[in-house]
Amino acid sequence: MTMTVSTILADNGALRGALLMTGAAMCFAGMAVLIRQITQELHPFEAVFFRNLYGLIPMVPWLLRNRLNGLRTLRLKLHVTRSIIGLIAMFCLFSALASTPAAQVIAINFTVPILTTILAAIVLHEVVRARRWSAVAIGFVGAMIIVRPGAQELSTGIILAIAATFFMAASVTTVKLLSRTESANAIVTWMGLIMAPLSLIPMLFVWQTPTWMQTAILLLIAILATAGQQLFVRANRAADQSYVMAFDFLRLPFVAALAYIAFGETVDFWTWAGAALIIGSTLYIARREAVLARKNKQTLPPPTTAPADAQAIPATKARTATDPASYGPRT
């Protein structure tokens, strides 16, 4: 009996997860290269504004269906805090991509899960044991290999890329706090509703009317961001997160290839070597979190609070560092 591709994928969660995550990596890589391109022509602040504005479009059907009921919250201050932190991260990341090779920025960006582990221990009081601290240390060694302070001058773009990772990790930590009581759709929608008007203010000082081609690129950036996030979440649902995260790191070779084709940018040995250490440490952290999550699932009673909608997180469950949203806002 002949089996269709869809049947094979339905029966093989690991293969489906790998393909979905590879698709997500391609979307995020294309998005990063397009950001690098558009910020050569428009100010990064303007690109950030349109990214946030167009990013609200996919949430319109959900808003129309749920109206204001879906946005009811008792944690508005935390939503605002998360949005401000996320907006600063986006400003830093877009500005870094405007002046620094895309592959180098993405390699530094891989340290977000490592920084999130540190903040989870400090802010959320999560237990981080010796093996994960060792992985964190190795990840920072990888970051230092890429940056090489002392061996080369720290450019503004590198400093902005490092700052972006810190703010992204802080944003992830606030998302983990919000996800204990708020639905995923509400978190994303509140983020857009707050970040769009906030990003409008600095954009007005650098406004340049985009051409039709530039408008199309800005819209494509938002489409790739949304598509990548959807594929990312579905990949984590299809297979074990510690497994599919390995395919997320395909972003680096994808970005390197696209940046070489578009801009003639090459990746030096130190960036590849540092990225290898960061990737290895992040995969180990993801694996340890998956093991601990399975142990906790076996010992904890099932949640008793019904979710607000299909994508809500039960109030009795806090996300771990390996949950899809825990790897930070994708630009």
CORMODA-V585307 format. One line per field, one symbol per residue. ss: DSSP state (h for helix, s for strand, l for the rest). phi: phi as a letter, one per 40 degrees, with the letter a starting at -180 (. if undefined). A space follows every 10 residues. Layout:
BEGIN
ss=???
phi=???
END
This chain:
BEGIN
ss=llllhhhhhh hlhhhhhhhh hhhhhhhhhh hhhhhhhhll lllhhhhhhh hhhhhlhhhh hhhhhhhhhh hllllhhhhh hhhhhhhhhh hhhhhhhhhl lhhhhhhhhl lhhhhhhhhh hhlllllllh hhhhhhhhhh hhhhhhhlsl lslllhhhhh hhhhhhhhhh hhhhhhhhll llshhhhhhh hhhhhhhhhh hhhhllllll lhhhhhhhhh hhhhhhhhhh hhhhhhhhll hhhhhhhhlh hhhhhhhhhh hhhlllllhh hhhhhhhhhh hhhhhhhhhh hhhhhhhhhl llllllllll lsllllllll lllhhhhlll l
phi=.cbccccccc cbcccccccc cccccccccc cccccccccc bbcdccccdc ccccccdccd dccccbfccc bcabbccccc ccccccccdc dcccccccbb ddcccccccc cdcccccccc ccccfccbcd cccccccccc cccccccfcg cacccccccc cccdcccccc cccccccccc bbcccccccd dccccccccc cccccbdbcc cccccccccc dccccccccc ccccccccad cccccdcccc dccccdcccc ccbgcbbcdc cccccccccc ccccdccccc ccccccccbc cccbccccac bcbdccbccc cccdcccgcc c
END
